[in-house]
Amino acid sequence: MLHERDPELALVTSALRDARAGRPSLVLVTGPLGIGRSALLQRLPAHVADEGARVLRANAAPMEQDFGFGVVRQLLDSLLAGAPRELCERWTHESAGFARMTALADEPGPERPAAAHEPALGGLRSLLEDVCADGPLLVLVDDLQWVDTPSLRCLAYLAKRLRGLRAVLVCALRDGEPRGRHPLVCEIADAATHRLPLGPLSSAATAETIRDHLGEPGHEDFVRACHDTCAGNPLALTSVLQDLAAAGHRPTADRAEAARSARPADLRERLARCVRLQPPAVRDLAAALAVLGDHGDPALAARLAGLDPIGSGAALRALGELGLVADRPPEDRTAGPRPRFAHPAVRDAVHASMTVTERERLHDRAAELLYRTGHSDEQVAAQLMAGSPSRHPWSVGVLRAAADTALRRGAPEAAIRYLRRALLDGSLSGEARARLLIDLAAAERGLDPAACERHISQAIPLLPTAGQRAAAALRLSPAVLDRTPHSAVDLLRQAAAELGPPDALEGAVREVALRLEARLRQYGVADPAELASAVERLHAMGEEPPTATAAERELAAVLLNAAVLTCRLPAADVTRLARRLLEREPVASARVYSALPLTTVALVAADSVDAIGSWLSVEQRLGRRDATVADAFGHLEQAMVLMGRGRPAPAHAHAERALRLADAHWRELGVAATIALVFTALEMGDPARSIRILEDASRRQSSCLTLTVGLQFLGAAVDAQQGRWAAAVETLMASGRRLEAAGWRNPVLFPWRPRAAGLYHRLGDLRSALALAEEERLRAEAWGVPVAVGRALRLQGTLVEGEAGEGLLREAVGVLRGSANELELARTLLMLGRRLQGGAEADGLLREAAALATACEAPWLADRARRGGGGAARPKDALTRTERRVVALAGRGLTNTEIAGELGVTSRAIEKHLTNSYRKLAVSGRRELIAALPRLQAVKGG
């Protein structure tokens, strides 16, 4: 598998032909480590087999340099196999001469003159002359830089006296090796007739090598990754491919990153051996580059290695010649060229060539050097983290500053690592240690609430005042909805009790007390008694609760949330107070770890999302663009606003992004993001999506009431879509009872009655359906927002026949025209258009419904509106052949499993066909589907 070496092979072949004609030559093959010099020499004998040349071969090794004439003996030993007797006798005689030369070289005293070696060297040349009398001779010597000195003397002698020999001497020399500058090596190199510097493989050759090793062509992304990472070095490339093949990877696009990150152990060991053989200056510079990584320029690396500019320049050139370092790509050259390791495994090899103590000492020196030269805190901290705990007086300050920087850029994991390392400094005690523990807890509260609570508990006893202890307790992770550990609540209660009531305090201590009250009241959101107490507290503040400070706004937001859940405050008053909170709250404030985001919930429940929507858009323009907790909250709030406007599909996309960010930066926030996914999926009505969300959410074990109820809603929706109406209504009624017991009665946030009433209607229990519809209307009118009232009127209108029902639907349309939720209006227009059963007015209502549904990105509803609401125009054309078969079997009363068995497909496929049929026929489930079957059969028969 030797690629792109045909010109070199052809040159040696041509040289052999010239040698046969009496024109001998010396070919010098050069190149850095792993470029393929040895592979070329191994290929030569087979390539020139047709030339009839005798081949002598020798391989030098660094550990055999003290073995005199070791390489010459290898060359001549290859003559013995099948050689004539007289040739063997001559070899025995020459061996005795080499032994005398070796002994002479080992004797103490001044170096013997070259004339002393002339007899043996002349005998060697004479022997080679006899060997090549019958044909050309190819002599291959690999790794010339490691050839023992006596053999080098022989090779240098021959190199100058090739005339008269029908021979080609091919020597391979590694670039950058110190011994490559030995005088005898230089003599041989100077005598070379041809120089063959081997270059890196091209992208095409890389692709061929990939196909050779992995058995199939590589995707262009995979080939590019291999070529860029290995820089065309055959040794690095084959090592990476062998590792990937052993792991079962194929050369596909999705494995490109695996190629970039591969660190083959055999390559690392080969490179480490090369590094160990270098002079101290070269090893020291390589170690400095490995420790500094991407942050070190040549001058900084030279200072760390203890080299002057001349010494560092020579060492850097040696590393470049060895193929271990190269210049950065042009796009990275912001301050002139900087060296980089040619392959990621080189850095591993340099680290492997050092002891643990050497590495730690070097990282400590690097930290001090970066600190003294004004580098960033995170760069200095990275060096401190790589070594043993530092005793520099500035190390704790640097680690804390680096942690703050990491938090600002959205990397809490890095901040936690920095602060935990800072805690290992034994000089910290008392209040200083408490402050460090509090900083660590603040970084941990999103990712590890248990560790956050533990460190706050350790810090509180070290703080001298009650105010400081209370402020520390506020660093605990805030409540996400209604889930908080009891131990965290106990810490906050102890802090609040120590401070006393907020009204008796002033200044900063009062602010802390108000925030503590807000936290404790939010923790009791699932307790009806605590909710009632919170509402009373809000009423006691009067019509204009104080909102001047951040703490007052946070408390007001919590109390307002209690009023929203219980419907104990008119929606108009909720909107007015929520708008005041937004007006006073600075845009892009640090409100994530507070209760202020509850304002968004209040405005959505009050059907007044315009204010929060514009506020969020300004915040998004001014806020940070990093993937932080703030961004997760932003996507979550955008999802809620979009749901309030009746746009579930884009809301679902925002909820998915919030969930991804929450899992990376604040796992507890993932509960809230999951809730948003649940309620958007309810609106979209896609069974496959709903089942997937239910499966994912089941892995998030949570006692959160909102999530529990939302999952019950979604499970009931799936049951209803699959025809299990009785089970669905039972689930919804149980959810309703649980919400009522908790005191959560808001008809916008938890619309369980309309869903249950619809299921009762399908089951034929009109009385229960009407009772629930009446309860929903009374609750909606008491709350007083258009979306709730209009939805309740539509529910009653669908249940009541005749003109009374039509009147209710018309009233619902009028009410919903004042709502921000256009999807609810589109649904009601569709219902009214269907009820009118044709005519100009019905057509106009359906066209408006289709336009609104399209604007809301609800194609399933738009299709129903375009088909006239019931699909009566051409139901035969609406369904595919398979869908008609599935519908017919469902009409006979078969379950999904029975239909799947009948047709020989999966139950999931049947669910998909039925869902498509419901949508095309504009029916909501099996009951309406069965009712539509006679019409479908009539059209089919016509």
Number of C-alpha atoms within 10 A of each C-alpha: 10 13 15 16 14 10 10 18 17 14 14 22 20 14 24 27 20 17 23 23 12 16 17 24 24 25 23 22 27 22 21 23 23 22 23 24 22 19 16 21 19 14 13 19 18 9 14 20 12 9 16 13 22 19 19 19 21 22 17 18 16 12 9 13 18 12 14 22 23 20 29 23 15 16 19 19 15 15 18 13 8 8 11 10 10 9 15 17 11 14 20 12 13 20 18 13 18 24 14 14 21 16 11 14 16 11 10 7 7 7 10 12 8 9 8 11 20 14 13 20 22 16 17 23 17 12 16 17 17 14 19 18 13 13 18 26 26 25 18 22 25 25 20 28 26 22 30 22 19 23 21 24 21 21 24 20 19 21 21 14 14 19 14 11 24 28 32 28 24 24 26 24 25 25 22 22 21 14 17 19 14 13 13 21 22 15 18 22 24 15 18 19 15 16 16 15 16 17 15 19 22 15 17 14 18 26 22 18 23 25 15 14 15 18 12 14 18 22 18 15 16 24 25 20 20 30 25 15 20 25 20 21 24 23 16 28 24 22 19 27 24 16 17 20 15 10 9 10 16 20 27 15 16 13 16 20 13 17 25 19 14 18 20 20 15 14 21 24 18 15 23 21 15 18 25 16 13 18 13 13 19 25 21 24 25 26 26 26 26 22 27 22 15 14 13 20 17 18 15 18 25 25 16 24 23 15 18 11 13 10 15 22 17 13 24 22 16 21 26 20 18 21 23 24 22 20 15 16 11 10 6 11 11 8 7 10 15 20 20 22 21 23 24 18 25 26 24 19 25 25 19 18 21 17 10 12 11 14 21 21 15 22 26 24 19 27 28 18 17 22 18 10 10 9 13 14 22 21 18 25 26 19 21 27 20 16 20 16 17 18 12 12 10 11 22 24 13 22 26 24 19 23 27 23 18 20 19 14 14 21 20 27 17 19 27 23 16 26 24 17 20 26 18 13 17 10 11 15 13 12 15 14 20 23 19 21 25 26 22 27 29 25 28 25 23 24 21 16 23 17 15 25 24 15 22 27 21 15 23 24 13 17 19 11 12 17 19 16 25 26 21 26 27 23 20 29 25 22 22 18 21 16 20 19 12 10 12 22 18 12 19 23 18 13 24 24 13 15 21 14 13 17 9 9 15 11 7 12 18 20 18 25 28 24 25 26 21 23 23 21 19 28 23 21 26 22 17 17 12 18 26 18 16 25 21 15 13 22 16 10 11 9 10 11 16 14 20 12 11 21 24 18 26 27 28 28 28 29 25 26 28 30 25 26 25 21 23 20 18 15 22 15 13 23 22 13 22 27 18 16 22 18 13 13 19 13 18 17 11 11 16 16 19 22 24 24 18 19 26 25 23 26 27 24 28 28 24 27 25 15 16 22 19 11 18 21 14 13 16 17 11 11 16 15 12 12 17 21 25 25 21 28 22 23 25 32 27 24 28 28 28 24 25 28 24 27 25 27 20 17 26 27 17 23 30 21 17 31 27 16 23 27 18 20 26 23 20 24 23 25 24 22 29 24 23 27 28 26 23 26 23 22 18 19 16 17 23 15 16 23 16 11 19 19 11 11 20 11 8 13 10 14 11 17 18 21 24 15 22 21 23 19 27 26 23 25 28 23 18 22 21 19 18 17 25 16 14 25 25 15 20 24 17 13 21 21 11 14 20 14 13 18 21 24 21 23 28 23 19 20 17 21 24 23 21 26 28 24 27 22 18 20 14 12 13 17 13 16 24 20 13 23 26 18 13 25 23 15 19 24 15 18 25 17 23 24 28 30 26 29 28 28 27 32 29 27 26 18 18 17 11 9 11 12 20 21 16 22 29 20 17 28 23 15 19 27 16 15 24 22 24 22 28 25 28 30 23 29 29 29 26 28 27 18 19 14 13 13 9 10 13 21 19 14 22 29 20 20 31 28 18 22 27 18 15 23 18 21 16 19 25 25 20 24 29 18 19 23 28 20 22 16 13 13 22 19 12 18 19 13 11 12 18 20 15 22 24 18 17 20 17 9 12 15 17 21 14 15 21 18 12 12 13 9 12 13 16 14 12 24 19 15 20 23 21 18 23 21 20 21 26 23 20 16 21 22 16 14 21 18 12 19 16 11 14 22 14 11 15 12 8 5
